[in-house]
Amino acid sequence: MTVSGLNILLAEDNPTNQLVAVQMLESLGATVTLAHDGAEALEIMQDRAFDVALIDIEMPRLSGIDLIRTLRADPGSNATMPMIALTAYVMREHRAAIGEAGADGIIAKPILSIERFGEEIIEHVNARHALNAQATGPIAEDSPNEENSTESASDESAGIDHEIFERLCASFDEETLKELFLRIHGDISGAAERIDASLREGETMELRAATHILISVAGAIGATRLQSLAQCLNSAGHASDIATIERDAPKLLIEAERVLDFVGGSKGA
């Protein structure tokens, strides 16, 4: 079994992640229907059936966990559909919640390899089909998460892993790549502005949301230093660790500017 020919629902709210995932899935031969958040995904699936759903966990209006839980509780055909969680940063308690909601597995973002992406989807789809054939209830399996960062050579000025960045660029044609760079620039600059505002206002909710975006987007382009700083700040935000936030947020903002300069300089490459 391959991804080619599968009818896939992708529930993802971030424009950059949407573009990357759709491009990869379509290059593998899948048909993709995009939902921009969990509520839209639920509406789409009320009268349409899919072979598999790829569901981002952090979404507005209806979270990925709530979407999976709602679908599993529905007596319709979607209750037994393979559902795979997509997430950029999974702490142990989040992983447990995803499994308890009824996900068939987890695929870590950023997605660094088209081939591995397809293989992981099929692994989880096959596992769900086996469970359905045995007429058992939904059981979630944790998929092995590879580290989001690599040890290959990186750009010293912006912490860019060139192997990851070049692999991403090779996945797109020239016009789509220009669009991707614009979206990446918008995501990083917008997240940086939200983090700066949250730092001045002394609140953590916006910081957590903004760093979640940065973890995924920075990882996708190989900005490993920015990704690491975003992960630390995200954890500090969840723990309301103000001292760590005040210490590391300025470092992240400086690193974000470096990455923006790198992406801007790569547009014409």
C-alpha positions, 0 to 999 in steps of 0.5 A: 500500500502506498500514499498514492491514490489516498483521499486525505483530509489535512487539518492545519491552520498555519499557512506555511505548514499547509503549503509544505504538507500539501506539496509533499502529499500531492507529490506522493500522489495523494488527493488532499482536502485542506481544512484551516482549523478543527471546526472546519475539518469537522464540518467537511467530514460531516458529509464526506469520507476520507481514507485518512485524516492528518490533524494538527494538534494546536488549532483555533476553534477546535483543537486537534485532540478535541477533533479526534475525540469527537470523530471517534465518538461519532457512530458514522464511518469516520469513527474508524478512519485512520487519524494521525496527529501532526505536532511540532513539540510533544511533551509526555503529557501531551502525547498521552492526551493524543493517544487517549483521544484516539489518534492512531499515531503521531508524526513529528513536525517539521516533516523533513523527508517526503519519503519518510512522511509517506512511510509513516502515514502508511504505517499508521493507516495499516495499523488502524485497518488491522484494528478495524479488521479485528473489530477492536476499539481505537488504540493509539500508538506512539510513532517513534519521533526522530529528533527535530534538529540534526548535527550536520553543518549549519550556517553560523550567522543564522543557525541554519542547517543547510542540508534541511534547507536545501532539501526543502527548497528542492521539493518546490518549483520556483514560483511555489518556493517564492510563495513559501519564502513569503509565508515563512517570512510572515510567520516568523516576523508575526510570531516575533512581534507577538512574543515581543508584545507578550514580553512587554505585557507580562503574559504567556498565552500569546507567547505559547501560541507564537513559539508553537508556530516558530518551533514548526516553521523554524524546524521546517527550514533548518533554523535549528537555533531558533527552533531550540530557543522557541522550544525552551520559551514554549516550555517556560510559557507553559510553566509560567517561568517568567525568569526564563522568559525574560532571559531567553525571549530577547535571544529568540528575537535576535535569532529571528531577525538573523533567520529573516535576513537569511530567508530574505537573502535566499529568495533569489537563490 
